[in-house]
Amino acid sequence: MSNEPQKLLFICSYNINRSVTAEWMYDGVPAYIVRSAGTEEGSRFVLEKQHVQWADIIFVMEPYHLEELQRRFGKELAGKKVHCLDIPDIYDFLEPRLMVELKTKLRPYVQVPE
């Protein structure tokens, strides 16, 4: 097993609430390097091929994001671990309920920061 940090990519629609909250939660956790992006034009960071190529594990917030990821970057997904967290767009950035839901849904896949 490698001592290199795992590269996590979080994706939501506009990269302003859910994916950024997840990125923020993992900021400074030594086991991970984290980025986030959005699927829509006008996102804080628009999802690009380089994001997908960079990531070891990709987390999308909704099935729609998974469909977009597969449609736009199917080739780049070969061999990638991709998980849909099924977290709806009903939360604000750093909202405590969002953080609890993220931790619950991420626990099967990665170490969850306290």
Phi, psi and omega in degrees: 000137183281149175271359179292140176297145175283144180261114181255135175240125178252132183233132169224198185285302187245003176057045177232339181236288188292304184294325179289323176298316178298316178300316181298319181300326184265358180299125178087358177280116189301331184285351187223148165244132190232141172225164176218158181202167178241153182277342188262149171302143182089002176293157175306309169232117180282133180301128179231165181305321182298326177299312183295315180297324183290322192286145169272318180229134180244131176243125174252152184276329183221159178305325178303319180294323177295317178299316179297316179300313181292320182294316186272330188226037184307313181297318183291343182278351181304123178081000181271147172271123180231130182230135175264123184272348181053055177247113183289162181275068181235008186244159172262163177305130178061017177297131183306321179296324177294318181296321177296315180295318177301312181300317180297314184284332181277336186309321179293343189248325184216161175296136183258127178294148180282000000 
